[in-house]
Amino acid sequence: MDTLSRRRFLALTGGAGVAAAANILSVEDIAQAAITRPLPANTPILVVVTLYGGNDGLNTLVPYSDPLYYSLRPDISYTPEKVLHLDSTLGLNPSMTAVKNLWDKEKVAIIRGVGYPNSDHSHFSSMAIWQSGERTQTTKTGWLGRWVDSQPEDPLLAINLGSVLPPLLVGKKRSGSVLPLGGLVTPSGSLARDCSRLSLPALGENPLAARAATSLRNLLNISESVSPILKSPAPVATDLPTVNGGNAGGDNNLSQQLDVVAKLVTAGAPTRVWAVSLGGFDTHANEANAQSELIGIVSSSVSRFLSQLVASGRSKDVTVLVYSEFGRRVAANASAGTDHGTSAPVFVIGDGVKGGFYGEQPSLNNLNQGDLAVTTDFRDIYATLLEGVLKVPAEPILGGWKGRINSLLRT
């Protein structure tokens, strides 16, 4: 293929196709890399679960012994007999039976009252703060993107399940990669032949054209290795009960994402950070059923995912972080829902976690203009995970932040 034709190809794609191909290539390389350079056993892996919309912390970790909880939420509260009791004052949403089972096995840490000073009620601003790991909104990189920057260059280090790279994984020098849930669909017939011609190297071409050709050539070469892994059944969660012949946990978008992660972790993918997400938590109306269903999906999906890894021996390597951009206001609104709030619990789950409560539970008697107090800074959690799971100094990545959650992880 001559250079002029390559230029015409780039012009037709506007450069966007090249970037997309590069991102897909980086992710699809996982299967080949799992064979040629698998992640060594006992290497810690972080899985980040983002709950978009602002999950209601008070109906996730329920203060069932506090009369104020019931008086402020007469239509969307859970009676004590429905709550999954964790101690004499706090319990989980009734739909979170899977996480409750993990709690009983001391594999769930619940960090209470997590947020940041002078909380912002905007979805966009608050999520930008959480994903950047910086209180100011001037930072253009994500806290895990800066971790990627600190590591030897490798597009497989951090991967988001989905077609859009979240700010979480954006670095200054390089970023994480994306893997669409549908996987890779390569062309066939005459289109495949044209793509093969486009992928051939050409003398004298500019760096962008050469990069496009290399990306396309590698993508076509490895597609046969990748497809079987992505299409194969997810690992079986042998320690979960079966329902109608299948493992409990159901099938939903989050479980689909975690199924793919489980396949690739089991295969030995050299990836240290995985990012998945679930939306729909902006429950301004009719909250009780909607939020309970969503947080139940999170509970069952995470439990199922960890169970899928048991047979491979990788479950002990994986730590799961579950967070949302903010909690909800304490009092219910007139639509049997809740509006944007401040602090909420964050969950850290896995074999390497010291289960239990961390941080102070915000008091319903000491609200800040109707919002819960922030008793734990979110950066304390990030710093602890950077050092305990990703094994790097946290302060350079988090702007010198010195807070930590002591004893959160097993040593």
C-alpha positions in Angstrom: 0.0 0.0 0.0 1.6 3.3 -1.0 1.9 6.3 1.4 -0.7 8.4 -0.4 -3.3 5.7 0.0 -2.3 5.4 3.7 -2.8 9.2 4.0 -6.2 8.9 2.4 -7.1 6.2 4.9 -6.1 8.4 7.8 -8.0 11.3 6.3 -11.1 9.2 5.9 -11.0 8.1 9.5 -10.1 11.6 10.7 -7.5 10.0 13.0 -10.3 8.8 15.4 -10.3 5.4 13.9 -6.6 5.1 14.5 -7.0 6.0 18.2 -9.8 3.6 18.6 -7.8 0.8 16.9 -4.9 1.5 19.2 -7.1 1.3 22.3 -8.7 -1.9 21.1 -5.4 -3.3 20.1 -3.9 -2.6 23.5 -6.8 -4.5 25.2 -7.0 -7.3 22.8 -3.3 -7.9 23.2 -4.3 -9.2 26.7 -5.0 -12.7 25.4 -1.6 -13.0 23.6 0.2 -11.4 26.6 -1.4 -13.9 28.9 0.4 -16.6 27.0 3.7 -14.9 26.4 4.1 -12.9 29.7 1.5 -14.0 32.2 1.1 -12.1 35.4 3.1 -14.0 38.1 1.2 -15.7 40.8 0.7 -13.7 44.0 0.8 -10.4 42.1 -1.9 -8.1 43.6 -4.7 -6.9 41.4 -7.1 -4.0 42.0 -10.6 -4.0 40.6 -12.4 -0.7 40.8 -16.2 -0.6 40.7 -17.7 2.8 40.1 -21.4 3.4 40.9 -22.5 6.3 38.8 -25.3 8.6 40.0 -24.6 8.9 43.7 -25.5 5.7 45.7 -27.6 6.3 48.8 -25.2 5.3 51.7 -27.9 5.4 54.4 -29.9 2.8 52.5 -26.8 0.7 51.8 -25.3 0.7 55.3 -28.5 1.2 57.4 -28.4 2.8 60.9 -31.4 0.6 61.9 -31.2 1.4 65.6 -31.5 5.2 65.1 -35.0 6.6 65.4 -34.0 9.7 63.3 -33.4 7.4 60.3 -37.1 6.4 60.4 -38.5 9.9 61.1 -36.4 11.5 58.3 -37.2 8.7 55.8 -40.7 7.5 56.6 -41.4 6.0 53.2 -38.0 4.7 52.1 -36.5 3.3 55.3 -35.9 -0.4 56.2 -37.3 -1.9 59.4 -34.8 -3.5 61.7 -36.1 -7.0 61.0 -35.4 -6.6 57.2 -31.9 -5.2 57.6 -28.9 -7.6 57.5 -27.4 -6.9 60.9 -23.7 -6.3 61.1 -23.7 -5.1 64.7 -26.1 -3.6 67.2 -26.5 -0.4 65.2 -25.7 -0.9 61.6 -26.8 -3.4 58.9 -26.8 -3.9 55.2 -29.6 -3.3 52.7 -31.8 -6.4 52.6 -30.7 -7.1 49.0 -27.0 -7.4 49.9 -27.0 -11.0 51.1 -23.9 -11.9 49.1 -21.8 -9.2 50.6 -23.2 -10.1 54.0 -21.9 -13.7 53.5 -18.5 -12.2 52.6 -18.7 -10.0 55.7 -19.2 -13.0 57.8 -16.0 -14.5 56.3 -14.2 -11.3 57.3 -13.5 -10.3 53.7 -15.4 -7.0 53.6 -14.1 -3.7 55.0 -16.6 -0.9 55.2 -15.1 2.6 55.5 -17.7 4.9 56.9 -18.4 8.6 56.2 -16.2 8.8 53.1 -16.1 12.0 51.1 -14.0 15.2 50.8 -14.1 18.6 52.4 -16.6 21.2 51.1 -18.5 18.6 49.2 -19.9 19.4 45.7 -23.4 18.2 44.9 -22.7 18.2 41.1 -22.3 14.7 39.5 -19.7 16.0 37.1 -17.6 17.9 39.6 -17.8 15.3 42.4 -16.9 12.4 40.1 -14.1 14.4 38.7 -12.7 14.9 42.2 -13.1 11.2 43.0 -11.5 10.0 39.8 -8.7 12.5 39.8 -7.9 11.9 43.5 -7.4 15.6 43.9 -9.6 18.1 45.7 -9.1 20.9 43.2 -10.8 20.5 39.8 -7.7 21.7 37.9 -6.2 18.3 37.7 -6.6 16.7 34.3 -5.4 13.2 35.2 -6.8 10.3 37.2 -5.2 8.9 40.3 -4.7 5.5 38.6 -3.7 7.2 35.4 -0.8 8.8 37.4 0.0 5.4 38.7 0.2 4.2 35.1 2.6 7.1 34.4 4.8 5.9 37.2 5.2 2.4 35.7 7.2 1.0 32.8 5.2 1.6 29.6 2.7 -1.2 29.1 -0.8 -0.7 27.6 -2.1 -3.7 29.5 -1.4 -2.3 32.9 -4.9 -0.8 33.5 -8.0 -1.6 31.5 -11.6 -0.3 31.6 -14.5 -2.5 30.5 -16.4 -0.4 28.1 -15.8 1.7 25.0 -14.9 5.0 26.8 -11.8 5.5 28.9 -12.9 7.1 32.2 -10.8 10.0 33.7 -9.8 7.5 36.4 -7.3 5.9 34.0 -6.0 9.0 32.2 -2.4 9.8 32.8 -0.2 12.7 31.7 2.2 10.6 29.6 0.1 7.6 28.9 -3.3 6.1 29.9 -5.1 2.9 30.4 -6.9 1.0 27.7 -10.5 0.1 27.0 -12.2 -3.2 26.2 -15.8 -3.0 24.7 -18.1 -5.6 26.2 -18.8 -6.9 22.7 -15.1 -7.8 22.3 -13.3 -7.6 18.9 -15.1 -8.1 15.6 -12.6 -8.4 12.7 -13.6 -7.8 9.1 -14.1 -10.6 6.6 -14.2 -11.0 2.8 -13.0 -8.2 0.6 -12.9 -5.8 3.5 -10.5 -8.1 5.3 -8.3 -8.1 2.2 -8.3 -4.3 2.0 -7.5 -4.0 5.7 -4.6 -6.5 5.2 -3.2 -4.3 2.5 -3.6 -1.2 4.6 -1.6 -2.9 7.4 1.5 -3.4 5.2 4.5 -1.2 6.0 5.6 1.5 3.5 8.9 3.3 3.1 9.0 7.0 3.9 5.6 7.2 5.7 5.1 9.5 8.7 5.0 8.2 12.2 1.2 8.4 12.5 0.7 6.4 9.4 3.2 3.8 10.5 1.5 3.5 13.9 -1.8 3.0 12.2 -0.4 0.2 10.0 1.3 -1.5 12.9 -1.8 -1.3 15.1 -4.0 -2.8 12.3 -1.5 -5.5 11.4 -1.1 -6.6 15.0 -4.8 -6.5 15.6 -5.4 -8.8 12.6 -2.6 -11.2 13.6 -3.8 -11.8 17.1 -7.5 -11.8 16.6 -7.6 -15.6 16.3 -5.9 -16.0 19.6 -8.1 -13.4 21.3 -11.6 -14.5 20.2 -11.6 -17.9 21.9 -10.8 -16.4 25.3 -13.4 -13.7 25.0 -16.1 -16.1 23.7 -15.4 -18.9 26.2 -17.7 -19.4 29.2 -16.8 -17.4 32.3 -15.2 -19.4 35.2 -17.7 -21.3 37.3 -18.4 -19.9 40.8 -18.2 -23.3 42.5 -18.9 -22.1 46.0 -22.1 -20.3 45.2 -25.5 -22.0 45.4 -27.1 -23.0 42.2 -30.5 -21.8 40.9 -32.2 -23.6 38.1 -29.0 -25.4 37.2 -26.8 -22.2 37.2 -24.8 -20.3 39.8 -26.7 -17.7 41.7 -26.0 -14.1 40.8 -27.9 -13.7 37.6 -26.8 -11.9 34.5 -26.5 -8.1 34.2 -24.2 -5.5 32.7 -22.0 -5.4 35.8 -21.8 -9.2 36.0 -21.0 -9.3 32.3 -18.1 -6.9 32.8 -16.8 -8.9 35.7 -17.2 -12.1 33.7 -14.7 -10.8 31.2 -12.4 -9.7 33.9 -12.6 -13.1 35.5 -11.8 -14.8 32.2 -8.7 -12.7 31.6 -7.4 -12.7 35.2 -7.8 -16.5 35.1 -5.9 -16.7 31.8 -3.0 -14.8 33.3 -3.5 -11.4 31.8 -0.6 -9.0 32.8 -3.1 -6.4 34.1 -2.8 -4.9 37.5 -5.9 -2.6 37.5 -9.4 -3.3 36.1 -12.2 -0.7 36.0 -15.9 -1.6 35.7 -19.0 0.4 36.5 -22.8 0.4 37.0 -25.1 3.4 36.6 -28.6 4.4 37.7 -28.0 5.4 41.3 -29.4 9.0 40.9 -32.6 8.0 42.8 -34.6 11.3 43.1 -37.9 9.4 43.1 -39.3 6.0 44.1 -35.9 5.1 45.6 -36.7 2.1 47.8 -37.1 -0.5 45.1 -34.7 0.9 42.5 -31.7 1.5 44.8 -32.2 -1.8 46.5 -32.2 -3.7 43.2 -29.1 -1.9 42.0 -27.1 -2.3 45.2 -28.2 -6.0 45.2 -26.7 -6.3 41.7 -23.4 -4.9 43.0 -23.5 -7.3 45.9 -24.2 -10.5 43.9 -21.9 -9.5 41.0 -18.9 -8.9 43.2 -19.4 -12.0 45.2 -19.9 -14.1 42.0 -16.7 -12.6 40.5 -14.6 -13.4 43.5 -16.0 -17.0 43.6 -15.1 -17.4 39.9 -11.5 -16.8 40.7 -11.2 -19.4 43.4 -10.4 -22.4 41.2 -7.6 -20.5 39.4 -6.0 -19.5 42.7 -6.2 -15.8 41.8 -8.9 -14.8 44.2 -6.4 -14.2 46.9 -4.6 -11.7 44.6 -7.7 -9.5 43.9 -8.9 -6.6 45.9 -12.2 -4.9 44.9 -13.0 -1.2 45.6 -16.6 -0.1 45.4 -17.4 3.6 45.5 -19.8 6.3 44.2 -19.3 10.1 43.7 -21.4 11.0 46.7 -24.2 9.7 49.0 -27.7 11.2 49.3 -29.2 13.7 51.6 -30.5 12.4 54.9 -34.2 13.4 54.6 -36.3 11.9 51.9 -37.8 14.3 49.3 -41.4 14.7 48.3 -41.1 12.1 45.6 -40.1 9.2 47.9 -36.5 9.6 46.8 -33.4 11.4 47.9 -31.3 14.3 46.5 -27.6 14.7 46.1 -25.7 14.5 49.4 -22.2 14.1 50.7 -20.5 11.2 52.5 -21.2 7.5 52.1 -19.6 4.2 52.9 -17.0 2.7 50.6 -16.4 -1.0 50.4 -13.1 -2.8 50.0 -13.5 -6.5 49.5 -11.2 -9.5 49.0 -9.2 -12.3 50.7 -6.5 -9.8 51.5 -8.8 -7.4 53.3 -9.1 -7.3 57.1 -12.9 -7.2 57.4 -14.7 -4.9 59.7 -15.7 -1.2 60.1 -13.2 1.6 59.6 -13.8 5.3 60.1 -16.5 7.0 62.2 -20.2 6.6 61.3 -21.6 10.1 60.7 -24.2 11.1 63.2 -27.8 11.9 62.2 -27.8 14.4 65.1 -25.0 16.5 63.6 -25.9 17.3 60.0 -24.3 20.0 57.8 -27.3 21.7 56.2 -29.1 18.5 55.8 -26.0 16.5 54.8 -23.9 13.8 56.6 -20.6 14.9 57.9 -17.4 13.6 56.1 -15.5 11.6 58.7 -13.0 9.9 56.3 -11.2 11.5 53.4 -11.4 9.4 50.2 -7.7 9.9 49.6 -6.9 7.9 52.7 -8.4 4.9 50.9 -6.5 5.6 47.7 -3.2 6.0 49.4 -3.7 2.7 51.3 -4.5 0.8 48.1 -1.7 2.3 46.1 0.8 1.2 48.8 -0.8 -2.0 49.8 -2.1 -3.4 46.5 -0.2 -1.6 43.7 3.0 -1.4 45.8 4.0 2.2 45.0 4.5 5.3 47.2 1.2 7.1 47.4 2.4 10.6 48.1 3.8 11.4 44.7 0.6 10.3 43.1 -1.8 12.0 45.5 0.0 15.3 45.8 1.7 14.6 49.1 -1.4 13.2 50.9 -0.4 11.5 54.1 -3.6 10.0 55.4 -4.0 6.2 55.5 -6.6 3.6 56.6 -4.5 1.6 59.2 -4.8 -2.2 59.1 -7.2 -2.3 56.2 -5.1 -4.9 54.3 -3.6 -8.1 55.5 0.2 -8.1 55.3 
